[in-house]
């Protein structure tokens, strides 16, 4: 990334940085912080995994009845943050959130290992549970239900796509005089570009 002569396409620049993060050998280079807002207007954050990224946005998958699912239903806007310590870089993405299609969700669900598929049925994500044994019992019940057959995608489980309305690149440098540049979608398929003070 040349911060003095920025690229015209921030999407490709983001893909390049994601690839760089993979090449550093990090355990989860696709881990990103997802920030949402709850019904009280309070921010909530957690780590999710990026599973697809293109001009349409950044995609992750989850239980849609979870806290984040309910928050996105009521306030379909989110902020994402990637931070990679080794290359000392960050990417921030802000945008409107929409659900992926059932077909996209089911196709990705099929790629998950069977244990994760069963867990998606067994866990009522974000809901209180009496103890670990209750969760283990739920897993056992789902394993028996689908013994010898493929595990289907639960109706309450699926993907979300965060549209890229704003994307900022941050490169850490000495003396905290970092490089920062932000791209903002102009609504016509183009991007406004500004360099920011560190």
C-alpha positions, -999 to 999 in steps of 0.1 A, spaced: 0 0 0 14 34 -10 -2 58 13 10 89 -7 -4 74 -39 -33 52 -28 -48 26 -51 -81 33 -68 -96 0 -56 -96 -5 -18 -112 -39 -22 -82 -54 -39 -59 -36 -14 -78 -53 14 -75 -87 -3 -38 -81 -6 -34 -73 31 -55 -104 40 -32 -125 19 -2 -109 35 -16 -118 70 -20 -154 58 16 -155 46 28 -144 80 16 -178 93 -8 -163 119 -31 -189 135 -63 -170 125 -55 -143 100 -93 -140 92 -103 -132 128 -120 -99 131 -138 -79 158 -175 -74 150 -191 -44 167 -229 -41 169 -253 -20 190 -279 -35 213 -314 -23 221 -301 1 247 -278 17 221 -247 2 238 -219 -12 217 -211 -49 219 -181 -66 204 -168 -101 198 -145 -120 175 -159 -137 144 -142 -153 114 -142 -138 79 -154 -164 54 -157 -144 22 -147 -110 10 -154 -92 -23 -169 -61 -38 -202 -70 -21 -188 -70 14 -173 -91 42 -192 -123 51 -193 -142 84 -217 -169 97 -234 -174 130 -265 -184 150 -291 -157 140 -308 -160 174 -277 -151 192 -271 -117 207 -253 -105 176 -282 -118 154 -308 -100 174 -287 -68 174 -282 -69 137 -319 -75 132 -328 -44 152 -299 -22 140 -284 -36 107 -251 -17 108 -218 -30 120 -181 -22 122 -153 -47 117 -117 -46 128 -88 -67 117 -56 -64 137 -24 -82 128 4 -78 153 32 -92 131 28 -68 101 15 -42 126 -16 -34 105 -53 -28 110 -82 -26 87 -115 -11 98 -147 -16 78 -181 1 84 -213 -7 66 -249 -18 64 -255 -55 71 -277 -79 52 -283 -116 55 -268 -140 29 -293 -162 10 -303 -196 24 -284 -212 -5 -251 -194 5 -256 -203 41 -263 -239 34 -234 -242 10 -210 -229 36 -226 -251 64 -218 -282 43 -181 -273 45 -180 -273 83 -168 -304 102 -196 -326 115 -189 -316 151 -194 -279 143 -226 -288 124 -240 -306 154 -229 -278 177 -249 -253 156 -281 -273 164 -272 -281 200 -262 -247 213 -288 -220 219 -261 -194 215 -261 -165 240 -289 -181 261 -284 -192 297 -277 -229 304 -277 -248 336 -243 -264 333 -219 -281 309 -237 -314 312 -269 -298 297 -249 -288 266 -233 -322 263 -268 -338 266 -280 -316 238 -251 -326 216 -258 -363 223 -294 -358 213 -285 -341 180 -259 -368 172 -286 -395 177 -311 -375 156 -287 -373 126 -268 -406 131 -259 -419 97 -273 -389 78 -259 -355 67 -266 -327 92 -288 -300 76 -282 -263 80 -304 -251 109 -331 -226 100 -317 -202 126 -281 -203 114 -267 -184 85 -245 -157 71 -243 -119 72 -226 -96 47 -212 -63 59 -214 -38 30 -182 -18 26 -193 19 30 -161 29 47 -127 12 49 -96 24 66 -61 11 64 -36 16 92 1 8 90 20 10 123 52 29 122 79 42 147 71 69 172 34 63 167 35 83 135 14 57 117 1 58 82 -37 60 79 -59 63 48 -97 60 45 -119 52 15 -155 62 16 -181 48 -10 -195 77 -30 -227 59 -40 -218 57 -77 -194 28 -75 -164 50 -68 -145 60 -37 -135 92 -19 -100 90 -4 -84 109 25 -52 105 43 -56 108 81 -34 120 109 -22 91 131 
